[in-house]
Amino acid sequence: MIDIILCTYNSERTIAECIESILKQTLPDFNLYIYDDCSQDSTVSIVKKYTDNRIVLVRADKHYGTYVGKNLVFSNFCRSDFIAMHDSDDISDPLRLSGEMEFLRLHEYAAAVGCAIREFWDDFDIKPHTDCNNDIANKQRINTYPFLLNVNTLKQIVPLLKEDEGYNKYLKHKLCMNGSVIFRKKAIEDVGGWDGTTLVGADGDIFMRLLAKYNIYNLPDVLYARRFHKDSLTASPSVGIGSITRKQYNLSRLPIIEKAANGIVVKENFYVPPDLGFQIG
């Protein structure tokens, strides 16, 4: 059994295709928890049209951000030993869950596994947000990630965050595509979940905190498709990849990354705001 966490916010243009790709998985033994972060469009009504009993809709009363949503769902609903991520703009290949689960079963020391991805553009006038050796052709390209990430990965990252001119190099340092990953539940528990106090950057943060103790892997198989469009958070000028907000957050994590590079696990507390209200369905 796998628990899948899908966080969504004003995603009516993409959510149906995303859900359909999950329901078509060749490994059907999963629960799909869709956390809606108080969408103001028709996202919720689209989700409610699905009658598959594996789908659980969790609706927040305010817009708290994806990391609060992940902590909330993980702490209150997830009971499986494996926790898969999925972004609401994206699409999983039918073999994604089965392929990643096979790897995790064969590699007990792996905290998580992701995969190579196909990146595609709905709005071709926006700039790519990730470093890649492959050119864009027909509004798409293949992006691969390092097969093995370990504590030595962190030792390469630390100097980049200390140098005045190193930040742009840091942005090109690949870890995983967060939506493509399956985690071991125990690994997430060991680091206390996601940093729920931020709206940006906490996916990279949890990967780096995990590397203090575990290895993380990326399969070379293209099992996930990432959608770029002008309305996505990644493209946002206020919190996107090139934003001041994200840079400030990334630089603020340097002391934590330094500890992790020395094998010290920095544990969060599965933070959710004390006033958070939610309902099921």
HELIX and SHEET records of a PDB file:
HELIX    1   1 ILE A   15  LEU A   23  1                                   9    
HELIX    2   2 THR A   43  LYS A   48  1                                   6    
HELIX    3   3 THR A   66  ASN A   76  1                                  11    
HELIX    4   4 ARG A   96  LEU A  106  1                                  11    
HELIX    5   5 VAL A  151  LYS A  162  1                                  12    
HELIX    6   6 TYR A  167  LEU A  171  1                                   5    
HELIX    7   7 ASN A  178  SER A  180  5                                   3    
HELIX    8   8 LYS A  185  VAL A  191  1                                   7    
HELIX    9   9 ALA A  202  LEU A  210  1                                   9    
HELIX   10  10 ILE A  244  SER A  252  1                                   9    
HELIX   11  11 LEU A  254  ALA A  261  1                                   8    
SHEET    1   A 9 ILE A  91  SER A  92  0                                        
SHEET    2   A 9 ASN A 215  PHE A 228 -1                                        
SHEET    3   A 9 ALA A 110  TRP A 121  1                                        
SHEET    4   A 9 ILE A 182  ARG A 184 -1                                        
SHEET    5   A 9 PHE A  82  ASP A  87 -1                                        
SHEET    6   A 9 ILE A   2  THR A   8  1                                        
SHEET    7   A 9 PHE A  30  ASP A  36  1                                        
SHEET    8   A 9 ILE A  55  ALA A  60  1                                        
SHEET    9   A 9 PHE A 278  ILE A 280 -1                                        
SHEET    1   B 4 ILE A  91  SER A  92  0                                        
SHEET    2   B 4 ASN A 215  PHE A 228 -1                                        
SHEET    3   B 4 ALA A 110  TRP A 121  1                                        
SHEET    4   B 4 GLN A 140  ASN A 143 -1                                        
SHEET    1   C 3 ILE A  91  SER A  92  0                                        
SHEET    2   C 3 ASN A 215  PHE A 228 -1                                        
SHEET    3   C 3 LEU A 148  LEU A 149 -1                                        
END                                                                             
